[in-house]
């Protein structure tokens, strides 16, 4: 719906599962906006840590 590919996706291959995550591609004349990179540990990368998403403790 946003026009962007998913942040990560998994590829089942027999008994194994491979995970890929999206990163920014090359810049220039023939640039690719997104590149999928293999994640050997199988975990998606940590997302951005926004300062406004922290929970503040109540007094």
N, C-alpha and C positions, 0 to 999 in steps of 0.2 A: 504494500500500500504506500510505502514511502519512496519507492523507486530505487531502493538500495538492496543489494543481496543480503542474506542473513549474516549475522555476526560470526556464527560458527555452524558447522554441519558435520555430521558423522556419516561414514561410509562403511556399511557392514560388508565384510568380505569373508565369507565362510564362518569360521569360529572367531575371527578377529574383528575388531572395529577400529577404524582409523578416524581421527578427529582433525579437522582443519579449522583455522580461524582467519578472519578477514583483517588485512592490514592495508595501509595506503600504498598505492603503486608508484610507479616512476612518474616524474614530472618532465615535461618537454613537449616536443612536437607530436610524437605518437605516444602520448601518455595513456596509461591504464589507470583508471581511478581506484580500482580495488584489486588486490592480489590475495589469493588464499594460500596460507602457509601451514605446513604440516606441524601438528603438535605431538611430539613423541610421547609426552607424559600423559596424554589423553585428557588434559584439563583445559578448559577455555582460559584465555588470559584474564587477569583481573581487570575489572572495568575502572573507569575514572572515579576518583574519590572527590566528590563534590563537597565543599565545606558546608553547604546548607543542608546536606542530608544526614548530618550527625544528630544523634539524639542528645538533647541537653538535659542533664539531670535536674529534677525538680527539687527546690529547697525544702 
